[in-house]
């Protein structure tokens, strides 16, 4: 069966009163018909859908980001990150990790987003580290490698501290778990991905790297960082979060989200992760998940506590993976939103596997 293609010549041959239908116009007509039918048979459906989206988006945007501690933490993290950069922190990190990255044959700047993420916030880490990677001459594969490695560590210091309390209450050797779950992946992930998937990497000598410490005075640096933090929060992160939770609101309204959420709980249990706190880490907040976990850790199987801690010590929730990380990295690096999202999803998948391995095989050795 042949399909008609409207060439410029054929388009010119059509009379002015006619025009070939485009696919998107057909989609629009179908959507219009659906809306009209809903208005005819169920007038409250459209308003109910809008209210469901609003109820899903408002608590996160307003209570968490605008008036809650998360929004303030993002602004403060940018300020701290820029201050550390001004004090030579970035150049010191490069010198420390050059030997390890040389063995892997990878640009040492790849590790910088992960370290900034541990000390601050995943959004600030991307905002600060993206330009550093570009300045260091990192390839696109190395920038993807940086994103996949960055999501291996927690995006909030409070998540880390609450998780340590949970491990302590469960009677687990905290040092061993932290070493294996937080610091070892900073080397293991670049090692694996640079050999398997992101192969366009190159060994860089310290003498070929530029210096990353800006020469601006301290006060202009701090004021500029504060403004940058507010812009990051209002212009990039809140729109991305609103989009993700708007989709969740739609799925919830049509009755699909509840089975998805229940299925996630079953998956968590299969991976030796406490179901309730695991789902909280994936969908809402790892910090909130660790807050709940530390209150019940003494009564749980230690392997579930370890698995939940390892999962929470990552770039989750999904709103960050599918919204914040792609937008921030598309703004500050050479990656497109799709490329950054793909690297983040790959990194989170590796993190889930890491949580299972450490919870199942390592926990009996550290309890």
C-alpha positions in Angstrom: 0.0 0.0 0.0 1.5 3.3 -1.1 1.4 6.4 1.2 1.0 9.8 -0.3 3.9 12.2 0.3 3.3 15.9 -0.2 6.2 17.2 -2.2 6.8 20.9 -2.9 5.6 20.3 -6.5 2.4 18.5 -5.3 1.7 21.1 -2.7 2.0 23.8 -5.3 -0.5 21.8 -7.5 -3.1 21.7 -4.8 -5.7 24.5 -4.9 -5.6 27.1 -2.2 -8.8 25.7 -0.6 -7.2 22.3 0.1 -4.2 21.0 2.0 -3.0 17.5 2.7 -3.6 16.3 6.3 -0.6 16.1 8.6 -0.3 13.3 11.2 -0.3 15.8 14.1 -3.5 17.4 12.8 -5.2 13.9 12.9 -3.9 13.5 16.5 -5.3 17.0 17.4 -8.7 16.1 15.9 -8.9 12.8 17.9 -7.9 14.7 21.0 -10.6 17.3 20.4 -13.2 14.6 19.9 -12.2 12.9 23.1 -12.5 16.2 25.0 -15.9 17.0 23.5 -17.2 13.5 24.4 -15.9 14.0 28.0 -17.7 17.3 28.2 -20.9 15.7 27.0 -21.0 12.6 29.1 -18.7 13.4 32.1 -18.3 17.2 32.4 -16.3 16.9 35.7 -13.6 14.6 34.2 -11.5 17.4 32.7 -11.6 19.5 35.9 -10.9 16.3 37.9 -7.8 15.6 35.8 -6.6 19.2 36.3 -7.2 19.0 40.1 -5.3 15.6 40.2 -2.3 17.1 38.5 -2.5 20.2 40.8 -2.7 18.0 43.9 0.3 16.0 42.8 2.5 19.0 41.8 1.7 21.5 44.5 2.9 19.7 47.6 6.3 19.0 46.0 6.8 22.4 44.4 5.5 24.5 47.2 6.1 22.5 50.4 9.4 20.9 49.4 11.2 23.3 47.1 9.7 26.8 47.6 9.1 26.9 51.4 10.8 23.7 52.5 14.4 22.8 53.4 15.2 21.3 50.0 15.0 24.6 48.1 17.1 26.3 50.7 19.6 23.5 50.6 20.0 23.8 46.9 20.9 27.5 47.1 23.3 26.9 50.0 24.9 24.0 48.1 25.6 26.2 45.1 27.2 28.8 47.4 29.3 26.3 49.2 30.3 24.6 46.0 31.4 27.9 44.4 33.3 28.8 47.6 35.1 25.5 47.6 36.0 26.0 44.0 37.3 29.5 44.7 39.4 28.0 47.6 41.2 25.5 45.2 39.1 22.5 46.1 38.6 21.5 42.5 42.2 21.7 41.6 43.1 19.7 44.7 40.6 16.9 43.7 42.1 16.7 40.2 45.6 16.2 41.7 44.3 13.5 44.0 42.4 11.5 41.4 44.9 11.9 38.5 46.8 8.8 39.5 43.7 6.6 39.7 42.1 8.0 36.5 45.4 7.6 34.7 45.4 3.9 35.4 41.9 3.8 33.9 42.8 6.0 31.0 40.1 8.5 31.8 40.1 12.3 32.2 40.3 12.9 36.0 37.7 15.6 35.8 35.1 12.8 35.5 35.3 12.2 39.2 34.6 15.9 40.2 30.8 15.8 40.0 30.6 12.8 42.3 32.7 14.4 45.0 30.7 17.7 44.8 27.6 15.6 45.0 28.8 13.9 48.3 29.6 17.3 49.8 26.5 19.2 48.6 23.6 18.6 46.2 23.2 16.8 42.9 21.8 19.8 41.1 24.6 22.1 42.3 27.1 19.4 41.4 25.9 19.4 37.8 25.8 23.2 37.6 29.4 23.5 38.9 30.9 20.4 37.3 29.5 20.7 33.8 31.6 23.7 32.8 34.7 22.1 34.6 34.4 19.0 32.4 34.1 21.2 29.3 37.1 23.2 30.3 39.1 20.0 31.0 38.4 18.9 27.4 36.3 15.9 28.5 34.7 14.0 25.6 30.9 13.5 25.5 31.4 9.9 26.6 33.5 11.1 29.6 30.7 13.5 30.4 28.2 10.7 30.3 30.6 8.7 32.5 30.6 11.6 35.0 26.8 11.6 35.2 26.6 7.8 35.6 29.2 8.0 38.4 27.7 11.0 40.1 24.4 9.3 40.7 26.2 6.5 42.7 26.4 8.8 45.7 23.7 10.5 47.8 22.5 13.9 46.8 22.0 15.1 50.4 24.3 15.1 53.4 21.3 14.5 55.7 20.5 11.3 53.8 24.0 10.1 54.6 23.9 11.0 58.3 20.4 9.4 58.8 21.6 6.3 56.9 24.6 6.0 59.2 22.2 6.0 62.2 20.1 3.3 60.6 23.1 1.1 60.0 24.3 1.6 63.6 20.9 0.7 65.0 20.9 -2.5 62.8 24.2 -3.5 64.2 26.1 -3.3 60.9 29.8 -2.4 60.5 29.3 1.2 59.2 32.8 1.7 57.9 32.8 -1.4 55.7 29.4 -0.5 54.2 30.3 3.1 53.6 33.6 2.2 52.0 32.0 -0.4 49.6 28.8 1.6 48.9 29.9 5.2 48.7 33.6 5.4 47.8 34.5 2.2 45.9 31.9 2.9 43.1 33.7 6.2 42.3 36.4 4.0 40.8 34.5 0.9 39.8 31.8 2.6 37.7 34.3 4.5 35.5 36.4 1.3 35.2 33.4 -0.8 33.9 31.7 1.8 31.7 34.8 3.1 30.1 35.6 -0.5 28.9 32.1 -1.5 28.0 30.0 1.4 26.8 31.6 4.9 27.0 34.8 4.1 25.3 35.7 7.5 23.9 37.9 8.3 26.9 41.5 9.6 27.0 44.3 9.6 29.5 45.2 13.2 30.4 48.4 14.3 32.2 48.2 16.9 34.9 50.3 19.3 32.9 47.8 19.3 30.1 44.9 20.2 32.4 43.9 23.8 33.0 43.5 25.2 36.5 40.0 25.5 37.7 40.2 28.0 40.5 38.5 31.2 39.5 40.4 34.5 40.1 37.4 36.5 41.1 37.3 38.1 44.6 35.5 36.3 47.4 32.5 38.6 47.8 31.5 38.8 44.2 31.9 35.1 44.0 29.5 34.5 46.9 26.9 37.0 45.7 27.1 35.5 42.2 26.7 32.0 43.6 23.7 32.9 45.6 22.0 34.4 42.5 23.0 31.3 40.6 21.5 29.0 43.2 18.2 30.9 43.0 18.2 30.7 39.2 18.9 27.0 39.4 16.0 26.5 41.7 13.3 28.7 40.1 14.2 28.4 36.4 15.4 24.8 36.0 14.6 22.5 38.9 11.0 23.5 39.8 9.8 23.3 36.1 11.5 19.9 35.8 9.9 18.6 39.1 6.5 20.0 38.1 6.6 18.1 34.8 7.5 14.8 36.4 4.8 15.0 39.1 2.3 16.3 36.6 2.7 13.0 34.7 2.4 11.1 38.1 -0.8 13.0 38.7 -2.2 11.9 35.3 -1.3 8.3 35.9 -2.9 8.4 39.4 -6.1 9.9 38.0 -6.6 7.2 35.4 -5.8 4.5 38.0 -2.5 3.3 36.7 -0.2 4.7 39.4 -1.3 2.6 42.4 -0.4 -0.7 40.6 2.9 0.8 39.5 3.7 1.8 43.1 2.7 -1.6 44.5 4.9 -3.3 41.8 7.8 -1.2 42.9 7.5 -2.4 46.5 7.7 -6.0 45.3 10.7 -5.3 43.2 12.4 -3.7 46.2 11.9 -6.8 48.3 13.3 -9.0 45.5 16.5 -6.9 45.6 16.8 -7.2 49.4 15.6 -3.6 50.0 13.0 -2.6 52.6 9.9 -2.1 50.5 8.4 1.0 52.1 11.6 3.0 52.5 12.8 1.8 49.1 9.7 3.1 47.3 10.1 6.4 49.3 13.7 6.7 48.0 12.6 6.0 44.4 9.5 8.2 44.3 9.7 10.9 47.0 12.9 11.5 48.9 15.9 9.4 50.1 16.2 11.7 53.1 12.7 11.0 54.2 13.3 7.3 53.6 16.4 7.2 55.8 14.5 9.2 58.4 11.9 6.5 58.6 14.4 3.7 58.3 16.5 4.8 61.3 13.4 4.7 63.5 12.7 1.0 62.7 16.1 -0.3 61.8 16.7 -2.2 65.1 13.7 -4.4 64.3 14.5 -5.2 60.7 16.7 -7.8 58.9 20.1 -6.0 58.6 20.3 -7.0 54.9 17.1 -4.9 54.3 18.6 -2.0 56.1 21.9 -2.2 54.2 20.1 -2.5 50.8 17.9 0.5 51.6 20.9 2.6 52.7 22.8 1.8 49.5 19.8 2.6 47.3 19.1 5.9 49.1 22.8 6.9 48.8 22.2 7.7 45.1 20.8 10.3 42.7 17.2 9.3 43.4 14.3 10.1 43.5 13.1 9.5 39.9 12.1 13.2 39.6 15.9 14.0 39.8 16.8 11.3 37.3 14.2 12.1 34.7 13.8 15.8 35.4 16.5 17.7 37.3 19.7 15.9 36.1 18.9 16.1 32.4 17.9 19.7 32.5 20.9 20.9 34.6 23.4 19.0 32.5 21.9 20.1 29.2 22.3 23.7 30.5 25.9 23.3 31.7 27.6 20.6 29.6 27.9 19.3 26.0 25.2 16.7 26.7 21.7 16.9 25.5 18.8 16.2 27.9 18.3 12.7 26.4 22.0 11.8 26.7 22.2 13.0 30.3 19.0 11.2 31.2 20.3 8.0 29.6 23.5 8.1 31.6 21.6 8.9 34.8 19.2 5.9 34.2 22.2 3.6 33.5 23.9 4.8 36.7 20.7 4.3 38.8 20.3 0.8 37.4 23.9 0.0 38.4 23.1 1.4 41.8 20.1 -1.0 42.2 22.4 -3.9 41.3 25.0 -2.6 43.8 22.4 -2.5 46.6 21.4 -6.1 45.9 25.0 -7.4 45.8 26.1 -5.6 49.0 22.8 -6.4 50.9 22.8 -10.1 49.9 26.5 -11.0 49.9 28.3 -8.5 52.1 25.8 -8.1 55.0 26.5 -11.5 56.5 30.2 -10.5 56.7 29.7 -7.1 58.4 27.0 -7.8 61.0 
